[in-house]
Amino acid sequence: MNDYSPSCPVCEGEPRPLVDLGWMPLSVLGLEEDPAKSVQGKTHNINMWRCAACGHVFNEGYDDRFSQVNTSGCTMYNSGGPWVEHMKWVADYVKGLADGGLIVEIGAGNGEFAKLCNYQNYVAYEPCDDSAECARHVTTKNCYYSPSIELPLHCPEVILMRHVLEHYPDPAAYLRELSSACRAKHASPDLIVEVPNIEPCLENRRLEDWVYEHPQHFTPGSLTELARLSGWYVSDMHVRYNDEVLVAAMCPFHIRQVQCDSEDYDLVLANIATVRARLIAAGDPIILWGGAGKSATIINLLGLPPELVTVVDSDSRKWDKCVPGTPHLILPPVLLNTPCSPPCDVIVTTSWRTKDIVEEIVRDGYKVGKVFNFCRGRLIEYKG
């Protein structure tokens, strides 16, 4: 009796056998022009297991040494109207998140999606010969995307992986490497992952979905769990194209290498990292109200460049002293009334005092624009 049981590549839980198709030919990488070669082509083991804990499905028979790089390329082809509309939706979604910033696409194929995006600030990575066609549309590198090497060279607003992650024998290791590179660079890109959704296959007991080139098969739950255990928080999950495709937006769980065990607080830290990146990218003067006590925590977590920041506080005992742990001097709020200077927005760093501070601003006639405070790590405009 064979008691062998693999561990889940997502959560290391205990999986159960699902379906064993035996030895099958490759689905796309095995295309041949010669019928004899096609019949005599090499076969590969397809032995699917499903995790009882997170629901992930994977091919236990997959050989990690198998190379998925086909020099002749392997373009995913679907010219149907619903698929084209889906791709347009994803393109608009990605461009909206990038908001003019750099998009890096990992595994761009022949550049079909990059071309559809019609977006100038775009760098594609494709190790197959498809890269030559991709280079006709966008800047293209004919190589794998190595996060530790490439991310410092091109710090993106959005990293895109469309129908790539299901090909990785160890997707968790790659996402951890990407998360570590973001942390080292103090970068907070949105990571957009698009993968097939295996739930319709399971519901309808389909067999055609089990192909050797896809060692991983995700459900919304297993993709979320993979992200969580690999340093990413899924901020948005879309089930699209007749429920056959998952599009997940993720943000890294890091800020100044701080991370907590609670999933809720991981999201808060990730949100703060996003706020930090966007404030720096805007390059506008940043007025922080509150410079010590509870304020010091949020200011240290933000880690904003000194040249962009002015810190003011109502307490005169704090004036001309630095926010603990930072070079930011604490100044009197009367400086907000500098002649010939347009009103600046104010970020209150102690949310529980926002109402009091707004009343002080109104009472003393300080010249400010909008007032913001933090809620769940996001900047929220105070409405009273």
C-alpha positions as CSV (number, residue, x, y, z in Angstrom):
1,M,0.0,0.0,0.0
2,N,1.4,3.4,-1.0
3,D,0.8,6.0,1.8
4,Y,2.7,8.7,-0.1
5,S,1.0,12.1,0.0
6,P,2.5,15.3,-1.4
7,S,2.1,18.7,0.3
8,C,0.1,21.6,-1.3
9,P,2.4,24.0,-3.1
10,V,0.3,26.9,-1.9
11,C,-0.4,26.3,1.8
12,E,1.5,23.0,2.5
13,G,-1.8,21.4,3.5
14,E,-2.7,17.8,2.9
15,P,-4.1,17.2,-0.6
16,R,-6.2,14.3,-1.8
17,P,-6.0,12.5,-5.2
18,L,-8.4,14.1,-7.8
19,V,-7.8,12.5,-11.2
20,D,-4.9,10.6,-12.7
21,L,-4.9,10.8,-16.5
22,G,-1.6,8.9,-16.8
23,W,1.0,9.9,-19.4
24,M,-0.3,12.4,-21.9
25,P,1.3,14.5,-24.7
26,L,1.9,18.2,-24.3
27,S,-1.0,20.4,-25.1
28,V,0.6,23.3,-27.1
29,L,4.4,22.9,-26.7
30,G,4.1,19.6,-28.5
31,L,2.7,20.9,-31.8
32,E,4.4,19.1,-34.7
33,E,4.0,19.3,-38.5
34,D,5.0,15.6,-39.0
35,P,2.1,13.2,-38.1
36,A,4.7,10.5,-37.2
37,K,6.5,12.8,-34.8
38,S,3.2,13.9,-33.3
39,V,2.2,10.3,-32.6
40,Q,5.7,9.3,-31.3
41,G,6.1,12.5,-29.2
42,K,7.1,12.4,-25.6
43,T,4.4,12.0,-23.0
44,H,4.2,13.5,-19.5
45,N,2.5,12.4,-16.3
46,I,-0.8,14.2,-15.4
47,N,-1.8,13.2,-11.8
48,M,-4.0,15.9,-10.3
49,W,-4.4,16.4,-6.5
50,R,-6.6,18.9,-4.6
51,C,-5.7,20.5,-1.3
52,A,-8.3,19.8,1.4
53,A,-7.3,23.1,3.2
54,C,-7.2,25.8,0.5
55,G,-8.8,24.1,-2.5
56,H,-5.7,24.5,-4.8
57,V,-5.3,21.9,-7.5
58,F,-1.9,20.8,-8.8
59,N,-0.2,18.2,-10.9
60,E,1.8,16.0,-8.6
61,G,3.3,14.3,-11.7
62,Y,4.9,17.5,-13.0
63,D,8.7,17.4,-13.4
64,D,10.2,20.6,-12.0
65,R,13.1,20.2,-14.5
66,F,10.7,20.6,-17.5
67,S,11.4,23.7,-19.4
68,Q,8.4,25.7,-20.6
69,V,10.5,27.9,-22.9
70,N,9.7,27.0,-26.5
71,T,11.9,29.0,-28.9
72,S,9.2,29.1,-31.5
73,G,6.8,30.7,-29.0
74,C,3.5,29.6,-27.6
75,T,0.8,32.3,-28.1
76,M,-2.5,31.9,-26.4
77,Y,-5.0,32.3,-29.3
78,N,-8.6,33.3,-28.9
79,S,-10.1,35.8,-31.3
80,G,-13.7,35.4,-30.1
81,G,-15.7,38.6,-29.3
82,P,-16.2,37.9,-25.5
83,W,-12.4,37.2,-25.1
84,V,-11.5,40.4,-26.9
85,E,-13.8,42.4,-24.7
86,H,-12.3,40.7,-21.7
87,M,-8.8,41.7,-22.8
88,K,-10.0,45.3,-23.4
89,W,-11.5,45.4,-19.9
90,V,-8.2,44.1,-18.3
91,A,-6.2,46.7,-20.4
92,D,-8.4,49.6,-19.1
93,Y,-8.1,48.2,-15.6
94,V,-4.3,48.0,-15.7
95,K,-3.9,51.4,-17.3
96,G,-6.2,53.0,-14.7
97,L,-4.1,51.6,-11.9
98,A,-0.8,52.7,-13.6
99,D,-2.2,56.2,-14.1
100,G,0.7,57.1,-16.4
101,G,3.4,55.2,-14.4
102,L,5.4,52.3,-15.7
103,I,3.8,49.0,-16.5
104,V,6.0,45.9,-16.5
105,E,4.5,42.8,-18.1
106,I,6.0,39.4,-17.2
107,G,5.6,36.8,-19.9
108,A,4.3,39.1,-22.6
109,G,4.2,36.5,-25.4
110,N,4.0,38.2,-28.8
111,G,2.9,41.5,-27.4
112,E,-0.8,41.0,-28.2
113,F,-1.9,42.5,-24.9
114,A,0.8,45.1,-24.8
115,K,-0.4,46.3,-28.3
116,L,-4.0,46.4,-27.1
117,C,-3.0,48.6,-24.1
118,N,-1.6,51.2,-26.5
119,Y,0.4,52.5,-23.5
120,Q,3.7,54.3,-23.9
121,N,5.3,53.6,-20.5
122,Y,5.6,49.9,-20.9
123,V,8.4,47.3,-20.6
124,A,7.7,43.6,-21.6
125,Y,9.7,40.5,-20.6
126,E,9.5,37.4,-22.8
127,P,12.1,34.6,-22.9
128,C,10.7,33.0,-26.1
129,D,11.3,34.0,-29.7
130,D,7.9,35.7,-29.5
131,S,9.8,38.6,-28.0
132,A,10.8,39.8,-31.5
133,E,7.1,40.3,-32.4
134,C,6.5,41.9,-29.0
135,A,9.3,44.4,-29.6
136,R,7.4,45.8,-32.5
137,H,4.9,47.2,-30.1
138,V,6.7,48.0,-26.8
139,T,10.2,48.0,-25.2
140,T,10.9,44.2,-24.8
141,K,13.6,42.2,-23.0
142,N,14.2,38.7,-24.3
143,C,14.7,37.1,-20.9
144,Y,13.0,36.0,-17.7
145,Y,12.0,38.7,-15.2
146,S,14.4,38.3,-12.3
147,P,12.9,40.6,-9.6
148,S,16.1,41.2,-7.7
149,I,17.9,42.3,-10.9
150,E,15.1,44.0,-12.9
151,L,13.0,45.8,-10.3
152,P,15.8,48.2,-9.3
153,L,16.2,49.0,-13.0
154,H,12.6,49.6,-13.7
155,C,10.5,50.5,-10.6
156,P,6.9,50.0,-11.9
157,E,3.6,51.3,-10.9
158,V,2.0,48.0,-12.1
159,I,3.5,44.5,-12.6
160,L,1.4,42.4,-14.8
161,M,1.3,38.5,-15.0
162,R,-1.3,37.3,-17.5
163,H,-1.6,33.5,-17.7
164,V,1.9,33.0,-16.4
165,L,1.6,32.0,-12.8
166,E,-0.1,28.7,-13.6
167,H,3.0,27.6,-15.4
168,Y,5.3,27.9,-12.4
169,P,6.2,24.7,-10.5
170,D,6.7,26.8,-7.3
171,P,4.6,30.0,-7.7
172,A,5.0,30.8,-4.0
173,A,8.8,31.1,-4.3
174,Y,8.5,33.5,-7.2
175,L,5.9,35.7,-5.5
176,R,8.1,35.8,-2.4
177,E,11.1,36.8,-4.5
178,L,9.1,39.6,-6.0
179,S,7.8,40.7,-2.6
180,S,11.4,40.8,-1.2
181,A,12.6,42.8,-4.2
182,C,9.8,45.4,-3.6
183,R,10.7,45.6,0.1
184,A,14.4,46.2,-0.7
185,K,13.5,48.9,-3.1
186,H,10.7,50.4,-0.9
187,A,8.4,49.9,-3.8
188,S,4.7,49.4,-3.7
189,P,3.5,48.4,-7.2
190,D,0.1,46.9,-7.9
191,L,0.6,43.3,-9.0
192,I,-2.1,42.1,-11.4
193,V,-2.3,38.4,-11.8
194,E,-4.6,36.7,-14.3
195,V,-5.0,33.0,-14.3
196,P,-7.6,30.4,-15.3
197,N,-10.3,29.7,-12.7
198,I,-10.5,26.0,-12.1
199,E,-13.9,26.0,-10.3
200,P,-16.0,25.6,-13.5
201,C,-13.9,22.7,-14.5
202,L,-14.4,21.0,-11.1
203,E,-18.1,21.8,-11.1
204,N,-18.7,20.3,-14.5
205,R,-16.1,17.4,-14.2
206,R,-14.3,18.6,-17.3
207,L,-11.2,16.8,-18.4
208,E,-9.8,19.1,-21.1
209,D,-8.5,21.6,-18.5
210,W,-5.8,19.2,-17.2
211,V,-2.8,20.0,-19.4
212,Y,0.8,19.3,-18.5
213,E,1.9,22.9,-19.1
214,H,-0.3,24.0,-16.3
215,P,1.0,22.4,-13.0
216,Q,-1.1,24.9,-11.0
217,H,-4.8,25.4,-11.1
218,F,-6.3,28.2,-9.0
219,T,-9.6,28.9,-7.3
220,P,-10.3,32.4,-5.9
221,G,-9.5,31.0,-2.5
222,S,-6.3,29.3,-3.3
223,L,-5.0,32.4,-5.3
224,T,-5.8,34.6,-2.3
225,E,-4.1,32.2,0.1
226,L,-1.0,31.9,-2.2
227,A,-0.7,35.7,-2.2
228,R,-1.2,36.0,1.6
229,L,1.5,33.4,2.3
230,S,3.9,35.0,-0.2
231,G,3.9,38.6,1.0
232,W,0.9,40.0,-1.0
233,Y,-2.6,41.1,-0.1
234,V,-5.3,40.6,-2.6
235,S,-7.1,44.0,-2.7
236,D,-9.4,43.2,-5.6
237,M,-10.6,39.9,-7.1
238,H,-12.6,39.7,-10.3
239,V,-14.1,36.5,-11.7
240,R,-14.6,37.1,-15.4
241,Y,-15.1,35.6,-18.9
242,N,-18.1,33.5,-17.9
243,D,-16.4,32.7,-14.6
244,E,-13.4,31.0,-16.4
245,V,-10.8,33.6,-15.5
246,L,-9.5,35.2,-12.3
247,V,-8.1,38.7,-12.3
248,A,-6.5,39.6,-8.9
249,A,-5.0,42.9,-7.9
250,M,-2.4,42.6,-5.2
251,C,-0.3,44.9,-3.1
252,P,2.8,44.0,-1.1
253,F,2.7,43.4,2.7
254,H,5.5,45.7,3.6
255,I,6.5,49.2,4.8
256,R,10.0,49.8,6.1
257,Q,10.2,46.0,6.5
258,V,7.4,46.1,9.1
259,Q,4.9,43.2,8.9
260,C,2.3,41.9,11.4
261,D,0.7,38.6,11.8
262,S,-2.9,39.9,11.4
263,E,-4.2,39.9,7.9
264,D,-6.2,43.1,8.6
265,Y,-3.1,45.0,9.7
266,D,-1.1,43.6,6.8
267,L,-3.7,45.3,4.6
268,V,-3.4,48.6,6.6
269,L,0.4,48.5,6.2
270,A,0.1,47.8,2.5
271,N,-2.3,50.7,2.1
272,I,0.1,53.1,3.9
273,A,2.9,51.9,1.5
274,T,0.7,52.8,-1.4
275,V,-0.1,56.2,0.1
276,R,3.6,56.9,0.6
277,A,4.4,56.0,-3.0
278,R,1.7,58.2,-4.4
279,L,2.6,61.2,-2.3
280,I,6.2,60.9,-3.4
281,A,5.2,60.5,-7.0
282,A,3.1,63.6,-6.9
283,G,6.0,65.6,-5.6
284,D,3.7,68.2,-4.0
285,P,4.4,69.8,-0.6
286,I,3.1,67.6,2.2
287,I,1.7,69.2,5.4
288,L,1.5,66.8,8.4
289,W,-0.4,68.0,11.4
290,G,0.9,66.4,14.6
291,G,4.5,65.6,15.4
292,A,4.9,63.5,18.5
293,G,3.2,60.8,20.5
294,K,0.9,58.8,18.2
295,S,1.8,61.0,15.3
296,A,5.4,59.8,15.4
297,T,4.3,56.2,14.6
298,I,2.5,57.1,11.4
299,I,5.2,59.6,10.3
300,N,7.9,56.9,10.8
301,L,5.8,54.4,8.9
302,L,5.3,56.8,6.0
303,G,9.1,57.5,5.8
304,L,8.6,60.5,3.5
305,P,11.5,62.5,2.0
306,P,12.3,65.5,4.3
307,E,12.4,67.9,1.3
308,L,8.6,67.3,0.7
309,V,7.4,67.4,4.3
310,T,6.4,70.2,6.7
311,V,5.2,69.1,10.2
312,V,3.1,71.5,12.3
313,D,1.7,71.0,15.7
314,S,-0.5,73.1,18.0
315,D,1.7,72.4,21.1
316,S,4.4,75.1,21.4
317,R,6.5,72.8,23.6
318,K,7.2,70.7,20.5
319,W,8.2,73.5,18.2
320,D,11.8,73.4,16.8
321,K,12.2,69.8,17.9
322,C,12.3,66.8,15.6
323,V,9.6,64.2,15.2
324,P,11.2,61.2,17.0
325,G,13.1,59.0,14.7
326,T,13.1,61.5,11.8
327,P,14.8,64.7,10.6
328,H,11.4,66.5,10.4
329,L,11.3,69.7,12.5
330,I,8.0,70.4,14.2
331,L,6.9,74.0,13.4
332,P,4.0,76.3,14.5
333,P,0.9,76.0,12.3
334,V,0.9,79.8,11.7
335,L,3.5,79.0,9.0
336,L,0.5,77.7,6.9
337,N,-0.4,81.4,6.4
338,T,2.8,82.2,4.4
339,P,2.1,85.1,2.1
340,C,1.9,84.4,-1.7
341,S,1.7,80.6,-1.0
342,P,-1.4,78.8,-2.2
343,P,-3.3,76.8,0.5
344,C,-1.9,73.3,0.9
345,D,-3.9,70.2,1.9
346,V,-3.2,68.9,5.4
347,I,-2.9,65.3,6.6
348,V,-3.8,64.8,10.3
349,T,-1.5,62.2,11.7
350,T,-3.7,61.4,14.8
351,S,-7.1,60.5,13.4
352,W,-8.9,60.7,16.7
353,R,-8.1,64.4,17.0
354,T,-9.2,65.3,13.4
355,K,-12.4,67.1,14.4
356,D,-10.5,69.2,17.1
357,I,-7.8,70.2,14.6
358,V,-10.3,71.2,11.9
359,E,-12.1,73.4,14.5
360,E,-8.7,74.9,15.4
361,I,-8.0,75.6,11.7
362,V,-11.3,77.3,11.3
363,R,-11.1,79.2,14.6
364,D,-7.6,80.6,14.0
365,G,-8.1,81.2,10.3
366,Y,-5.3,79.0,9.0
367,K,-5.0,78.9,5.2
368,V,-5.4,75.3,4.2
369,G,-7.0,73.3,1.4
370,K,-8.6,69.9,2.2
371,V,-8.0,68.0,5.4
372,F,-7.3,64.3,5.3
373,N,-6.8,61.6,7.9
374,F,-6.1,57.9,7.9
375,C,-8.7,55.2,8.0
376,R,-7.5,51.6,7.5
377,G,-4.3,53.0,6.1
378,R,-6.0,55.0,3.4
379,L,-6.1,58.8,3.1
380,I,-9.7,59.9,3.6
381,E,-10.9,63.4,3.2
382,Y,-12.5,64.8,6.4
383,K,-16.1,65.9,5.7
384,G,-17.1,66.9,9.2
